[in-house]
Amino acid sequence: MFKKLRNRFLLMNMVIITIIMLVAFATIYVITYQNVRRDIGMELERVSEFYHKDGGPGKQSPGKGSGQGGASLAQTGSGGKTGSLSGTGDSAAQTQGSRGIGGELPATGDTDLRRPREGQIPPPELSVSFELKTDREWNLLSKNTRFDMENTFYETAKEEAASKPVRNAQFTLEGTRWAYSVQQTPGGYSIVFLDVTAQLKIITNLIYTFSIVALVMLAVIYLTSRYFANRSIEPVREAFDKQKQFIADASHELKTPLAVINTNADVLLANSDETIRSQSKWLQHIKSETERMKTLTNDLLYLTQMDDARGHMIFVPFDLSEAVESVILTMEAVIFEKELSFTYDIEPRLILTSSSEQIKQVVMILLDNAVKYTNPRGSIHLSLKKQHNHLLLRVTNTGGGIAPEHLDNIFDRFYRVDASRSRKHGGYGLGLAIAKSIVEQHKGKISVKSVPNEKTTFDVQLG
């Protein structure tokens, strides 16, 4: 049952966290994607304006690359083809690190093609772009480009644009992602192409990064959630086990008096002709066991009420010293009858804000417990003093004491160190459990220390 509960908790936790991660990552992705698309659109507009202003970096006839000079550099295109890079001037130097079809752009003296003429708007640094011009029937008229690629490359690019003649669209050609803008001219159309592979690669890398981070986070969260789920369920498991033990112990305690009552009733029925006086012994047994059952049920009911009443008690100030003395007066006769030595040390006028009746019950339980387990002609000592900012009630009695292995369980319900002695004294093992419940409800602490065969001390810290 608890394994299923833990698994359900884990599943619910993982589903919630996964949804939150997906929403967060989707939000970041959408914002980044929109920013990249906007940047691509702005760059495409700048490049288009550059080409439409004074004709761009140079014009070529369809299928041939020509420039103002005769120098050219061999380069490799984005589709794996090799072409020539046209330049201007008598000599050209390769520029490393530029991005595009050829991977390199010419740098040629004072008339570098990448430098705009006076009055021109320069394209973005390292942009890879070209312009195609067609007539109204989309026949290629001219190319305005730095690159000398095969005619099939430009024809394919033109056809892609002709299939969707818009101001901002994209397509993939030979492994490269191109954005293009189609504008109508008096004689046909002008198509500007811009390599946007690197910009879109940011989006792809973002997806891969999100996937890796999500998997790592889910693994860590699963292990962490499993650990805390086990810790969270442990108190529930302990409470459930205690509840089962409580029911078993209560059933056992009720079974004994019921068996006694049933047996004595059978004896009465077997001697139905006898007088009540002659059968009074059996009736006394029945009455005695009935009283024991009444005490047990009252204690169980009180414990249940204590659990339900947590946080709903009304506390008022009262004189704790007087309350403890009143309990001592009621117990002195019992202590005297047992021939026990009793001493007490109570500091006067100690005020406590709590329920006086419940605190009196705690004192009564501790004194009654001391009387039951003090050795013959032993001694009991009670003290009540202010210690630092708290009030300390201490009850000490001589006797057999409590073995160390029992100290941690002494306040559990129905727990008894010696069941036979408890039965002899009429106890059910509920008194100390009730005392602990009352003390905890008053935000106090109760503890026990014992030296076997010497003495046992109960400390109650209040206030």
C-alpha positions as CSV (number, residue, x, y, z in Angstrom):
1,M,0.0,0.0,0.0
2,F,2.7,2.5,1.0
3,K,4.8,1.5,-2.1
4,K,1.8,2.4,-4.3
5,L,1.3,5.6,-2.4
6,R,4.9,6.5,-2.9
7,N,4.8,5.7,-6.6
8,R,1.6,7.8,-7.0
9,F,3.4,10.7,-5.3
10,L,6.4,10.3,-7.5
11,L,4.2,10.2,-10.7
12,M,2.3,13.2,-9.7
13,N,5.4,15.1,-8.8
14,M,7.2,14.2,-12.1
15,V,4.1,15.1,-14.2
16,I,3.8,18.5,-12.5
17,I,7.5,19.3,-12.8
18,T,7.5,18.1,-16.5
19,I,4.6,20.4,-17.3
20,I,6.3,23.3,-15.7
21,M,9.6,22.6,-17.5
22,L,7.8,22.3,-20.8
23,V,5.9,25.5,-20.3
24,A,9.2,27.3,-19.3
25,F,11.2,25.9,-22.2
26,A,8.4,26.5,-24.7
27,T,8.2,30.1,-23.6
28,I,12.0,30.6,-23.9
29,Y,11.9,28.9,-27.3
30,V,9.0,31.0,-28.7
31,I,10.7,34.2,-27.5
32,T,14.1,33.3,-29.0
33,Y,12.4,32.1,-32.2
34,Q,10.5,35.3,-32.6
35,N,13.7,37.4,-31.9
36,V,15.7,35.4,-34.5
37,R,12.9,35.7,-37.1
38,R,12.7,39.5,-36.4
39,D,16.5,39.8,-36.7
40,I,16.4,37.8,-40.0
41,G,13.7,40.1,-41.3
42,M,15.6,43.2,-40.4
43,E,18.8,42.0,-41.9
44,L,17.0,40.9,-45.1
45,E,15.5,44.4,-45.4
46,R,18.9,46.0,-45.0
47,V,20.5,43.7,-47.6
48,S,17.6,44.3,-50.0
49,E,18.0,48.1,-49.5
50,F,21.7,47.8,-50.2
51,Y,21.1,45.9,-53.5
52,H,18.4,48.2,-54.6
53,K,20.5,51.2,-54.0
54,D,22.9,51.8,-56.9
55,G,22.9,48.1,-57.9
56,G,24.8,46.5,-55.0
57,P,28.3,45.2,-55.0
58,G,28.6,44.4,-58.7
59,K,26.5,43.0,-61.6
60,Q,27.0,39.8,-63.5
61,S,25.4,38.4,-66.5
62,P,23.5,35.2,-66.2
63,G,25.8,32.3,-65.7
64,K,29.1,34.3,-65.6
65,G,30.8,36.1,-62.8
66,S,32.4,39.5,-63.8
67,G,33.7,42.3,-61.8
68,Q,35.5,45.6,-62.3
69,G,38.9,43.9,-62.3
70,G,40.2,40.5,-63.5
71,A,41.3,39.0,-60.3
72,S,39.4,36.1,-58.8
73,L,39.8,33.5,-56.0
74,A,38.8,29.9,-56.1
75,Q,36.3,28.9,-53.4
76,T,33.9,26.1,-52.4
77,G,30.2,26.8,-52.4
78,S,27.8,25.8,-49.7
79,G,26.5,22.9,-51.9
80,G,30.0,21.5,-52.3
81,K,30.6,23.1,-55.7
82,T,33.7,25.0,-56.6
83,G,33.5,28.5,-58.2
84,S,35.4,31.7,-58.6
85,L,35.1,34.7,-56.4
86,S,35.2,37.9,-58.4
87,G,36.9,40.9,-57.0
88,T,38.1,44.4,-57.9
89,G,41.6,45.6,-58.4
90,D,44.8,44.0,-59.5
91,S,45.2,41.7,-56.4
92,A,43.0,40.1,-53.8
93,A,43.7,38.7,-50.3
94,Q,41.6,36.0,-48.8
95,T,39.6,36.9,-45.7
96,Q,39.3,34.0,-43.2
97,G,36.3,33.4,-41.0
98,S,33.6,34.8,-43.2
99,R,30.4,32.7,-43.6
100,G,28.5,31.8,-46.8
101,I,28.5,29.8,-49.9
102,G,32.1,30.2,-50.6
103,G,33.3,30.5,-47.0
104,E,35.6,33.4,-48.1
105,L,35.0,36.9,-49.4
106,P,37.5,39.0,-51.4
107,A,39.4,41.9,-49.9
108,T,40.8,44.0,-52.7
109,G,42.6,47.2,-52.0
110,D,40.7,50.5,-51.9
111,T,37.9,49.2,-54.1
112,D,36.9,46.3,-51.9
113,L,33.5,45.0,-53.1
114,R,32.3,44.8,-49.5
115,R,32.7,48.5,-49.1
116,P,29.6,50.5,-50.2
117,R,30.0,53.4,-52.6
118,E,29.3,56.8,-51.3
119,G,25.6,57.1,-50.5
120,Q,25.0,53.3,-50.3
121,I,23.7,51.6,-47.2
122,P,26.2,48.9,-46.2
123,P,24.9,45.3,-45.7
124,P,25.5,43.6,-42.3
125,E,29.1,42.4,-41.7
126,L,29.9,39.0,-43.0
127,S,26.5,38.6,-44.6
128,V,26.3,36.2,-47.5
129,S,23.8,37.4,-50.1
130,F,23.1,37.9,-53.8
131,E,20.4,39.4,-56.0
132,L,18.6,37.9,-59.0
133,K,16.6,39.9,-61.5
134,T,13.9,38.4,-63.7
135,D,11.3,39.6,-66.2
136,R,7.6,39.3,-65.5
137,E,7.6,35.7,-66.7
138,W,10.3,34.9,-64.1
139,N,13.0,34.4,-66.8
140,L,16.4,35.1,-65.3
141,L,17.9,38.4,-66.7
142,S,20.9,39.1,-64.5
143,K,22.7,38.2,-61.3
144,N,24.2,40.7,-58.8
145,T,26.6,38.6,-56.8
146,R,30.1,38.1,-55.6
147,F,30.0,34.4,-56.3
148,D,30.3,32.5,-59.5
149,M,28.1,29.5,-59.0
150,E,26.6,27.1,-61.5
151,N,23.6,28.4,-63.3
152,T,21.5,25.5,-61.9
153,F,22.0,26.9,-58.4
154,Y,20.6,30.3,-59.3
155,E,17.8,28.8,-61.4
156,T,16.8,26.6,-58.5
157,A,16.9,29.6,-56.1
158,K,14.8,31.6,-58.6
159,E,12.2,28.9,-58.9
160,E,11.9,28.6,-55.1
161,A,11.2,32.3,-54.9
162,A,8.8,32.2,-57.9
163,S,6.8,29.5,-56.2
164,K,6.1,31.9,-53.3
165,P,6.8,35.5,-54.3
166,V,6.6,37.3,-50.9
167,R,8.7,39.9,-49.0
168,N,10.0,37.4,-46.4
169,A,10.2,33.6,-46.8
170,Q,12.7,30.8,-46.5
171,F,13.8,27.6,-48.2
172,T,16.7,25.1,-48.0
173,L,19.0,24.7,-51.0
174,E,21.9,22.2,-51.0
175,G,22.1,22.2,-47.2
176,T,22.0,25.9,-46.7
177,R,19.0,27.9,-45.4
178,W,18.2,31.0,-47.4
179,A,15.8,33.8,-46.7
180,Y,14.6,35.8,-49.7
181,S,12.6,38.9,-50.5
182,V,10.8,39.5,-53.8
183,Q,10.1,43.0,-55.0
184,Q,8.5,44.1,-58.2
185,T,10.4,46.3,-60.6
186,P,9.3,48.1,-63.8
187,G,10.7,45.3,-65.9
188,G,9.9,42.3,-63.7
189,Y,11.1,41.2,-60.3
190,S,14.1,41.7,-58.0
191,I,14.9,38.8,-55.6
192,V,17.4,39.2,-52.8
193,F,18.7,36.1,-51.1
194,L,20.4,35.9,-47.6
195,D,22.1,33.0,-46.0
196,V,20.5,32.5,-42.5
197,T,21.9,29.1,-41.7
198,A,23.8,30.3,-38.7
199,Q,20.9,32.2,-37.2
200,L,18.6,29.3,-37.5
201,K,21.2,27.0,-36.1
202,I,20.8,28.9,-32.8
203,I,17.2,27.6,-32.7
204,T,18.4,24.0,-33.3
205,N,21.1,24.2,-30.7
206,L,18.5,25.6,-28.3
207,I,16.3,22.6,-28.8
208,Y,19.2,20.2,-28.2
209,T,20.3,22.1,-25.1
210,F,16.8,22.1,-23.7
211,S,16.5,18.3,-24.3
212,I,19.7,17.5,-22.5
213,V,19.0,19.9,-19.6
214,A,15.5,18.5,-19.3
215,L,16.7,14.9,-19.2
216,V,19.4,15.7,-16.6
217,M,16.9,17.7,-14.5
218,L,14.3,15.0,-14.6
219,A,16.8,12.4,-13.6
220,V,18.0,14.5,-10.6
221,I,14.4,15.4,-9.7
222,Y,13.3,11.8,-9.8
223,L,16.1,10.7,-7.5
224,T,15.5,13.6,-5.1
225,S,11.7,13.1,-5.2
226,R,12.1,9.4,-4.5
227,Y,14.3,10.2,-1.5
228,F,11.9,12.8,0.0
229,A,8.8,10.7,-0.9
230,N,10.2,7.8,1.2
231,R,10.9,10.2,4.1
232,S,7.5,11.8,3.8
233,I,5.7,8.5,3.8
234,E,7.7,7.1,6.7
235,P,5.7,9.0,9.4
236,V,2.5,7.8,7.7
237,R,3.8,4.3,7.8
238,E,4.7,4.6,11.5
239,A,1.3,6.2,12.3
240,F,-0.5,3.4,10.4
241,D,1.5,0.7,12.2
242,K,0.8,2.3,15.6
243,Q,-2.9,2.5,14.7
244,K,-2.9,-1.2,13.9
245,Q,-1.1,-1.9,17.1
246,F,-3.4,0.3,19.0
247,I,-6.5,-1.5,17.7
248,A,-4.9,-4.9,18.5
249,D,-4.0,-3.8,22.0
250,A,-7.4,-2.3,22.7
251,S,-9.1,-5.5,21.4
252,H,-6.9,-7.6,23.6
253,E,-7.6,-5.4,26.7
254,L,-11.3,-5.6,26.0
255,K,-11.2,-9.3,25.4
256,T,-10.1,-10.2,28.9
257,P,-12.9,-8.4,30.9
258,L,-15.4,-9.6,28.4
259,A,-14.3,-13.2,28.9
260,V,-14.5,-12.7,32.7
261,I,-18.0,-11.2,32.5
262,N,-19.2,-14.0,30.2
263,T,-17.8,-16.7,32.5
264,N,-19.4,-15.2,35.6
265,A,-22.7,-14.8,33.8
266,D,-22.6,-18.5,32.8
267,V,-22.0,-19.4,36.5
268,L,-25.0,-17.3,37.5
269,L,-27.2,-19.0,34.8
270,A,-26.0,-22.4,36.0
271,N,-27.2,-21.6,39.5
272,S,-30.4,-19.8,38.6
273,D,-32.2,-21.2,41.7
274,E,-29.7,-19.7,44.1
275,T,-30.4,-16.3,45.8
276,I,-28.7,-13.1,44.7
277,R,-26.9,-12.9,48.0
278,S,-25.4,-16.3,47.6
279,Q,-24.2,-15.4,44.1
280,S,-22.9,-12.0,45.0
281,K,-19.3,-13.0,44.4
282,W,-19.9,-13.6,40.7
283,L,-21.8,-10.3,40.5
284,Q,-18.9,-8.5,42.1
285,H,-16.5,-10.0,39.5
286,I,-18.8,-8.8,36.7
287,K,-19.1,-5.3,38.2
288,S,-15.3,-5.1,38.7
289,E,-14.6,-6.0,35.1
290,T,-17.3,-3.6,33.9
291,E,-15.6,-0.8,35.8
292,R,-12.3,-1.7,34.2
293,M,-13.9,-1.6,30.7
294,K,-15.4,1.7,31.6
295,T,-12.1,3.1,32.6
296,L,-10.5,1.8,29.4
297,T,-13.1,3.2,27.1
298,N,-13.0,6.6,28.9
299,D,-9.3,6.7,28.5
300,L,-9.5,5.8,24.8
301,L,-12.2,8.4,24.3
302,Y,-10.2,11.0,26.1
303,L,-7.1,10.3,23.9
304,T,-9.3,10.7,20.8
305,Q,-10.7,13.9,22.0
306,M,-7.2,15.2,22.8
307,D,-6.1,14.5,19.2
308,D,-9.2,16.2,17.8
309,A,-9.0,19.2,20.1
310,R,-5.4,20.3,19.2
311,G,-5.4,24.0,18.5
312,H,-9.0,24.5,19.9
313,M,-8.2,24.7,23.6
314,I,-8.9,27.9,25.6
315,F,-6.0,28.6,28.0
316,V,-6.3,31.0,31.0
317,P,-3.7,32.0,33.6
318,F,-3.9,30.1,36.9
319,D,-1.7,29.4,39.9
320,L,0.2,26.2,39.1
321,S,1.6,25.9,42.6
322,E,-1.9,25.8,44.2
323,A,-3.1,23.3,41.5
324,V,-0.2,20.9,42.3
325,E,-0.8,21.2,46.0
326,S,-4.5,20.3,45.5
327,V,-3.6,17.1,43.7
328,I,-1.1,16.2,46.5
329,L,-3.9,16.5,49.0
330,T,-6.0,14.0,47.1
331,M,-3.1,11.6,46.8
332,E,-1.7,11.8,50.4
333,A,-4.2,9.2,51.7
334,V,-3.2,6.7,49.1
335,I,0.5,7.3,49.6
336,F,0.0,6.9,53.4
337,E,-1.9,3.7,53.0
338,K,0.9,2.3,50.9
339,E,3.3,3.2,53.7
340,L,5.5,5.3,51.3
341,S,7.7,8.2,52.2
342,F,6.5,11.4,50.3
343,T,8.2,14.8,50.2
344,Y,7.6,17.8,48.0
345,D,9.2,21.2,47.2
346,I,6.9,23.6,45.5
347,E,7.9,27.2,44.7
348,P,4.9,29.5,45.5
349,R,2.9,31.6,43.1
350,L,4.0,30.2,39.8
351,I,1.5,31.3,37.2
352,L,0.9,29.3,34.0
353,T,-1.4,30.0,31.1
354,S,-3.1,26.8,30.2
355,S,-5.9,24.4,31.1
356,S,-5.7,23.9,34.9
357,E,-7.8,20.7,34.8
358,Q,-5.6,19.1,32.3
359,I,-2.4,20.0,34.1
360,K,-3.9,18.6,37.3
361,Q,-4.5,15.4,35.4
362,V,-0.9,15.2,34.3
363,V,0.2,15.6,38.0
364,M,-2.3,13.0,39.0
365,I,-1.1,10.5,36.4
366,L,2.6,11.0,37.4
367,L,1.9,10.6,41.1
368,D,-0.4,7.6,40.6
369,N,2.3,6.0,38.4
370,A,4.9,6.7,41.1
371,V,2.7,5.1,43.8
372,K,2.1,2.0,41.7
373,Y,5.8,1.3,40.9
374,T,7.6,2.5,44.1
375,N,9.1,-0.4,46.0
376,P,7.6,-1.2,49.5
377,R,8.5,1.5,52.0
378,G,10.1,3.4,49.2
379,S,10.0,7.2,48.7
380,I,8.4,9.7,46.3
381,H,9.6,13.3,45.8
382,L,7.8,16.0,43.8
383,S,9.3,19.4,43.0
384,L,8.0,22.4,41.1
385,K,10.3,25.3,40.3
386,K,11.0,28.0,37.8
387,Q,13.9,27.1,35.7
388,H,15.1,29.8,33.3
389,N,12.0,30.8,31.4
390,H,10.1,27.6,32.0
391,L,8.3,25.8,34.8
392,L,9.7,22.4,35.7
393,L,7.6,19.7,37.4
394,R,9.7,16.7,38.5
395,V,8.4,13.5,40.1
396,T,10.9,11.0,41.4
397,N,10.3,7.6,42.9
398,T,12.5,4.7,44.1
399,G,11.9,1.2,42.8
400,G,12.9,-1.2,40.1
401,G,13.2,1.5,37.5
402,I,12.9,1.2,33.7
403,A,15.4,-0.6,31.6
404,P,17.1,1.6,28.9
405,E,15.5,-0.4,26.0
406,H,12.0,0.6,27.3
407,L,12.6,4.3,27.8
408,D,11.8,5.3,24.2
409,N,8.5,3.5,24.2
410,I,7.3,4.3,27.7
411,F,4.8,7.0,26.4
412,D,3.3,4.8,23.7
413,R,-0.3,3.7,24.1
414,F,-0.8,0.3,25.8
415,Y,3.0,0.0,26.3
416,R,3.9,-1.7,29.6
417,V,7.3,-2.8,30.7
418,D,5.8,-5.6,32.8
419,A,2.3,-6.6,31.6
420,S,1.6,-8.8,34.6
421,R,2.4,-6.1,37.1
422,S,0.3,-3.6,35.2
423,R,-2.6,-6.0,35.2
424,K,-2.1,-6.4,39.0
425,H,-2.2,-2.6,39.5
426,G,-5.2,-2.2,37.2
427,G,-3.4,-0.2,34.5
428,Y,-3.7,-0.4,30.7
429,G,-0.6,1.5,29.7
430,L,-2.6,4.6,28.7
431,G,-1.8,7.0,31.6
432,L,1.6,8.2,30.4
433,A,0.3,8.4,26.8
434,I,-2.5,10.7,28.0
435,A,0.1,12.8,30.0
436,K,2.3,13.2,27.0
437,S,-0.6,14.2,24.8
438,I,-1.7,16.9,27.3
439,V,1.9,18.2,27.7
440,E,2.4,18.4,23.9
441,Q,-0.9,20.2,23.5
442,H,0.4,22.8,25.9
443,K,3.6,23.2,23.9
444,G,5.6,21.5,26.6
445,K,8.0,18.6,26.9
446,I,7.9,15.4,29.0
447,S,10.8,13.1,29.5
448,V,11.9,10.2,31.7
449,K,15.2,9.1,33.2
450,S,15.7,5.9,35.1
451,V,18.4,4.0,36.9
452,P,17.4,0.4,37.1
453,N,16.8,-0.8,40.7
454,E,17.3,2.7,42.0
455,K,15.0,5.5,40.9
456,T,12.9,6.8,38.1
457,T,12.4,10.5,37.3
458,F,9.7,12.2,35.1
459,D,10.3,15.8,34.1
460,V,7.6,18.0,32.7
461,Q,8.6,21.4,31.2
462,L,5.8,24.0,30.8
463,G,5.5,27.6,29.9
